[in-house]
Each structure stands twice: as C-alpha cells, then as structure tokens.
Amino acid sequence: MARALGLDFGTTNTVLALTDPASGANATRSVNFTSSAGTADSMRTALSFMKEAGLGAQALKVEAGQAAIAMFIENPGECRFLQSIKTFAASAAFQATQVFARRQSFEDLMEIFLRRLKAYAGDGWPGDLSSVVVGRPVQFAGSNPDEDLALKRYQAALERSGFPDIHYVYEPVAAAYYFAQSLTQDANVLVADFGGGTTDYSLIRFERQAGRLSATPVGHSGVGVAGDHFDFRLIDNLVSPVIGKGSHFKSFDKILEIPGGYYANFGRWNQLSIFKTTREFADLQSLVRSATEPEKLELFVDLIEHDEGYPLYQAVSATKMALSAADEAEFNFAPLGAAGRKTVRRADFERWIAPDLARIEAALDEVLDKTNTKATEVDKVFLTGGTSFVPAVRRLFTDRFPADRVESGGELLSIAHGLALIGDSGEAARWAA
C-alpha cells in the first residue's frame, strides 16, 4: 500500500517519517537508520569523506550522521567533514566546495547525504511512496537568502534521489499539524519552530467537523536566527578574544585591527571545514608574522588546521544546555589551555544573545500583527526545537501568553511526522508553501 513520506531536512538533524496504515488512521513511524555508530531515528545532517585505498584511487569512503562524526574524530587530518549543509541552500555565494579535488555543489551534497540515509535504512527504506512532503523554513538562513535558489537546489537533489510527487510545506505548519492531532476542540494554534539556523512561526485555525480535523492557515513569519546564533555569541565572547579578535597587526607604519570577518567564520562552526580551504585562511596565516600578539593568531591557525570545529561545538552546546537548567555553567575547551576553562553566568549569556532574541520576538510580533490576532485569541502555543529550552526564549512566550497555553514536546520528530500526515491527507498541494 502506497504511503506518504515526511522529510525534515534540518540544519542540525534530519528525520524521515512514514504513514503507517496498518497501525490505524493518522499513524506514523520514524524511519530507523543503522550505521557503524548504531541505530537511531534521526541523523545528524553531516557528511565525512575520506580516501580509502581499498576502494580505488578515485573512490572516497563517505559516511553521514553520527558515523560521519566518528570517522572525522578517528581520522584527524585525513577526513573532510561537512555539517549543517542546509545553511548554504539559499546562498548564491556558495557555488560549490572542493572535496579531495572534486567540486561538490549543494545539490551534490544533499543527494550524497540522502543516498547514505537510504543505505543506512536498508529494508526500511520506503519503496511504495505515494508522495513526499518536504519541510522548508519560512525564511532560509543567511544574510541575503535566495528562496527560489534554495528550492531549485532542493528539487534537483530530491529528483536525483528518485522521490515522486514532491511538495514543500513550511516546517512550523507541519509541526502544528502534528500537535493538532491531540486537540479536542477548535483552536487557534501558534507554532514556534526553533531550528539550528532559523526561527519560524505559523498561526493556524484548527476545527473538527464530523470528527474530521480541518485546518486553515492564518499566517506565517520567520527570521534567519536560531540556536546556531546563540552558539556564535558564546564563541564570540569566550573564544574569539583568546585567538586574536580585537588584537592588531603592523602594516608598514600603521597599526591595524585584525579583520573581524575571520572570527565570523570561526564562530559559525559549520563553515570551518570550508574556511580551511579558502584564500581567506591563507591570508590569516600570513598575518601571524606581522601580528602584535602572534601567539593568539597561531592558536587560531592551529585550531583550524587540527579540525577543532566539532569539539568546539560540543563544548559550546554543553554549556548552552547547562545554562538552561542553572544560573551558572562551566565552559571547557581543552585546546585553548587555561583560557578554555571559564564559568559562564546565564545573565551574561542572555545579554550576549539579546540582539538575537529581539529579532526572534520581532518575527513573533510580525505574524500576530499581519493577521490582526491578539495574544488572547491564541488558544495554544506549541514550541518545538532544542532552542525552546533556553529560558530567555521561553519567557518571550510565557510573558505574552498564559503559561497553561504554552506547551513543548516532540522536539526532533514533530515536523517529519506532521509532514507525513499532511501527505496522507490527500491535500498536500493545499498545504504547499
């Protein structure tokens, strides 16, 4: 029996869900993936490439998800590691990256990632699909995102992967559809979806008529700010000064500040493996000789050359999570030596992310304002995504809506399962963005 597939291709994690008619109406299940790292129902959106003699001179060993991370950690210096590839989808500046002298476009990388997922799924990979519903952010990540370009790239990669009847639905709409299955009465539902690269809102009116759930989209908004930006604020304040941000170099008879753009690259850890291969990194290396504090830039170069981006991400992520439960947390990043051990106060973290919180709140104002919806007219608020655990983020909603109306859950699975349910409804085209 043909089934619908929901594909949540996320900045940090990717989840696939299938409708499961044998288990009853509105039943879904996640696709499980088994790799060398074990079995899981979600996959890190990451790829690793490595030359392997047994595969031939031109062949590369490729892993995805946790297996990609493991291969990268076990083979430092020999492995090319790419993660959060979704953040490049809408960037016209990103045309391709070199992977062991091979030019890989965004479409190539997405196709390779999906091909690995298919291999990991084995017999669990669906072969009888009626439709595929793919999640997309309301606004793609990046400083000047090109939505049409992103969707064109998605379409090319998905068609190469053999998916039929492809539809695109806003990610928070899918999450709302998933959450709405538990509604017992008509409701105006606001979903806030906090991904790695974007924050998206959808306001939907759900009604039950003769036992059937119907829904009317009311409005959407989004902003290219989310959890990765919070990570950047931590790195910018805890790490960047130690590796030379704010320091200077000599240029003839002038003393100039080290360009801040280098640290934007370093702070966005998903770009490190690409930064390492650029002319910009070569320019940074050349600045060491003329730096007034060369030991700081040498440390910067060492971190890049030794592929410390992922360990740094782990350290920052652990600190951010700890600050969700405590007023203080320890930041520990051994490659920085003594400077990599610091106590971080939640109050300082919230001050650092204040500009990002303001943009997230502005997008919330936008969806309510353009739909002429008062806060008192919202019956349920569903928060999804790991960033919803950050206390300062949650306060944006509990300060505006009654606390008993604000719920969270299904942080990793809700979007994919909602997408599958929309596909199964027979009305995917109606919900398409």
N, C-alpha and C positions, 0 to 999 in steps of 0.2 A: 504494500500500500504506500503510495507516494506521501511524503512528509515535507514539512517546511523546515528550513534551517535558519536559525538566527546566528549571525556572525557579528560579534562585538570585537572589532579590531581596535584594541586600546593602545594608548601611549605606553602604559606600563605592563598591562596584562591583556591577553586575548582569550575569549571564551566562545565556544560554539555550543548551541543548544538545538535539540530536535524536538518536534512534537512527537508524542508517543501515543497514538490512537489506541493501542492495545491496553493502555492503563486508564483509559477513560477520557472524557471531554476535558479540554484545557490542560491536559497532562503534558509535561515536558521533561526532558532529561538532558544533562550535560554530556557532551562527547568527552570521553576519557582519553588521555594521551600517555603512552608508556614509552619512556626513553631510558637512556643509561642513568638518568637522575631519579628514576622511579615513575610512579603513576600519579597523575593529577588531573583535575577537571578544569584547570586553567593553565595558560602558558605565558611566561614572560615574553614580551614582544622584543626578542633579542636574537641575534644571529652570530655565530662564530665560524670563521673559515680558517683552515689550516692545510698546508701541503702535507701529503702523506705518500711516501714512496710506493707503497703497495697499490695505490690507485692509478699510478702512471704519472708521467711528468706534467701533464696538463690538468690533471684532476685535483679537486680540492675536497677535503672532508668538511662537511657542513653539519652543524647542529643548531637547534633552536631552543628557546626557553631556558630552563634550568640546566639542561645538558650543555647549552652554549656557554653558560656562565662557568660551569665546571671545567669545560675544555679550556676556556680562557685562563682560569686560575691555575690549572695544572700545566699549562704551556706558555708561561710568560715570555714575551718577546717573539714567539713563533706563531701566535694566533692573532687574527684580525677580528676584533669584537665590535659589533654594532648593536645599539639598542635604541628604543624609542624612535624607530624609523618613521612612525606616523607623523612626528613633528615636522618632517620635511615634505609631506604630501602637498601642501599648498604653497611651497616656496618656489618661485620662479628662479631664484638664485641658485637653488640646488638642482643641477642637471644630472650629476652622477658622481660617484666616488670610485676610486681605484681600489680594487681588492686583488692583491697579488698580480698587479699589472693588467687586470681585467676591469673594464668600465662597467659599473653596475648602476643603472638608473633606479629611481624609486620603484617603478613597475617591476623591475627585475628582483629587487629585494623583497617586495611584498609577495611576488609569485614564489620565490625560493622559500620564504617563511611558510606560506600555505602548503607548499609541497612537503616540507618537513612535518607539518602537523598531520597531513594525510598519512605519511609513513608511520608516525607515532600512534595514530588512531587504529591502524591495521584494519581488522574486520569490522571495527566500529565506525569506520568512515561511511557516511550515508551514500548509497548508490541509487536511491529511488526518490530523488528530490522533486517536489512539485514547484518549489520556488525558494529563493534565497533572499532574506531580508537583512540588509547590512546597516549597522549603525553608523551615523555620522554626527559630528558635533554641530551645534548651531553655528558656531564660529570656529574655524580651524585655527590652530596655534600659529604663532609667528607675528612679526611686526607689521607685515603687509600681506596677509594671506589671500591667495587667489583660489576661491571656492571652486570655480569651474575647472581650473587646472587639477585640483585635488581629486575631484570626482572623475575627471577624464583618466587620471592615473589609476584610481581605484578600479574603474571599469575595465581598463586594459589588463590589469593584473588578474582580476576575477574571471574575465573571459578566457584568458590563457589557462586558468586553473580548471576550466570546464564547468563553471557554475551556470545553471539555467535561470531564466526569468528573474533577473536581479532588480531589487527595489532598494531604495535608500530611505531610511527613517531616522529622524532626529533621535539621538540617544536618550535624552530625558523623556521623550514621548514613549519610547519602548519601556523604560523603567516605570512610567506612570501606568501603562497598560498592564504590566506585571503586578504592580501593587494593587491595582483596581480590582483584581480578581477576588480580593477579600472584602470588598465593600459590601455592606448590607443595605445601603440606602444611597439615594442620589447625592452627589457631592462634586464640589469644585476642588480639583486636586492640583496642587503645585508641586512639581518635582524639581529638585536641585541636584544636578549630577556633577560631582566634582571629580574630574579625571586627572590625569597627570599633567596635561597641557591646557585644558580648557574647563571652564565652568559654564554649564548650560542650564537654562530654565525652560520648563514647559508648563502652561496652565491649560488644563483640560476639564471639560464638564462631562462627568460620567453619570449615566442614568440606566436604570433597569426597567425594561418593558417586556412584560410577559416572560419574565425570568431570563431575558437575554440582555447582556451588557452592551450598551451603545455609548459612544463617546463622540464628543465634538471638540476638536482642537480650538482653543480660545486665543492663545498667543505664545510666542517664543522669544527668548533673548539669550545672548551668550557673550562671553568675553574670553580672550585667549590668556587667561590667568588661572592657575590651579596649583596643585601640590608641588610641581617642579619649581615653580617660582618661589615657594616657601623654602625649598631646599637651597635655591640660589641665594636667598637672603642669609641663610645660615653660613653658607660657604663664603659669601662676600664679607661677612663680619668676623668669622672665626679663622678662615684660611687665607683669603686673598692678601691681607696685610702682612702675613708671615712670609709670603712668597713674592713680595715686592710691590703690591699695589700701594700707590702713594709715594713710592720712592722715585729716584731720579737717575738720569744718565747725562754724561757730558757729550755735547755736540759742538766741536770746535771751541769757541769761547763762551758757549751758553750752557746753562743747566736746565734740562727739560724733564718733565714728569713722564714716567713710563706710561705709554698709551693704555687707557683703561679697557680698550677692546679686547686685549689679551685675557683679561680676567672675566669678561663676559663669556668668552669661550670656555674657560676653565670652570666657571660656576655652573654652566649648563653641561653637566657631566655626560649627557648622551651625545654631545658633539665632540668629545675628546679624541675619539679614535679618528675622526675626520680631521680635526685640527692638527693632529700629529703629522699628517701627510701634506700640509699646506705650506705655501711660501711664507705665510704669516708666522708659522712656528720657526722657520729658518731665520726670519728676521729677529724673532725674540732671542734665539740662541746667539745671534751676532751682537745683541745689546749687552750681553754679560760682560764683555771686555771694557765697555765704557760706563757701566753702572756704578753709582756711588756706593751701593750696597750689593756687590756682586753675589755674595753668598745667598741672598734671597732669590735672585733670579736663577742661580744654579739649582736651588731646591725646586723651583718651579719647573725647570727643564727636566730634572730627574723624575719628578712625579709624572710628567707626560711620557718620557721615554720608557719608564717602567710600568706604564699602563695602570696607574693607581686610581683611575676614574671610578671603577666599580667599588673597590674598597672604600673610597671616599663616600660614595653614595650610600653604602651600607652604614657607615658611621654617622652620617648626617640623618639618614632615615631613622636610625635607632634613637638619636637624640630628639628628633621631632616627635616620635611616638611617645617617648618617655615624658615629654613636656605636656602631652595630652592628659596625663594622669597625675602629674606632680608639678609643684611650683618651681622646682629646680631639677636639672638633669646634667649628667656628665657627657661631655664630648671627648671621645678618644680616637685619635687617628695617629697610629704609631709612626708612619713615615715622616711626620713633622717633628719628631722627637718631643722634647719637653713642651714645646709650643703647641703640640697637638693634644694636650690634656687641659681641658678647661671646664669650669662649671658655668652652665648657661641658665639664666633665670627666665621663666616664662614671660615675665613683664618685659624683658628686653626683646625676646623673640616676637612678642606681639607688637612692640614698637617698630621692629625691623620690617614686619610684614604689613604694617598699616597702609602703605600705598596700594598693596595688592587687595587687601580687604576692602578698601574704598572702591576699587574697580568692580569687585565681586558684588558689593552692595548696590552700586550704580546699575549693574545689569539686572538686579532684582527689582529696583525701582522702575526700570525701563519696561519690564514685562507687565507690571501692575499698572503703570501709567498708561501705556498704549492700549491696554484692554479695558481701561476705566474700572479696574477692580480694586475695591477697598480690602484691606487686610482682614476685616471682619467677615468678608464674603468668601474667604478661602476656608474650606471645611477641613482639608487635610494637607499637610506639608510632609513630603517624603524626601529625606536626604539620603543620597547614595554616593558611594565613593569614599576612599580612605580619608580624604581631607575633611570630611564631615565630622571626624572625631576631634579635630582641633577646636578647643573650647572657644576661641575667639570667632571662629566660623559659625559654630552652633549658636552663639549669642546673637548673631545677625538675625536669626530666626526666632529665638525664644524672646528677644526683646520686642519683636514686632507681632508675633502670633502667640496665642495661648499655648503654654507648654504641652498641654494634653493633645494638641493638634499636630505637634511636630514628632515625626517618627523616623526611624532609620532601620536599615537591615538590607540583606542581600547585596552587600557592597560590591562583590565581584560578579554575581550571577544574574542580577535582576535585568540588566539590559539585554543580554543574549536571550534569556527566556522570554522576555517581552517581545523581542523581535520575532522569535519562533511563533508565538501566539498570534501576532499580527499576520504573519504569513499564513497561518492555519485558518484565519477568519475569512479568507477569501476576499478581503478588502485591502490588501497590501497597497494597491495603486492609490486608494483613497488616503492612506496614511503617508504616502511617499513625500519626502521633502523636495 
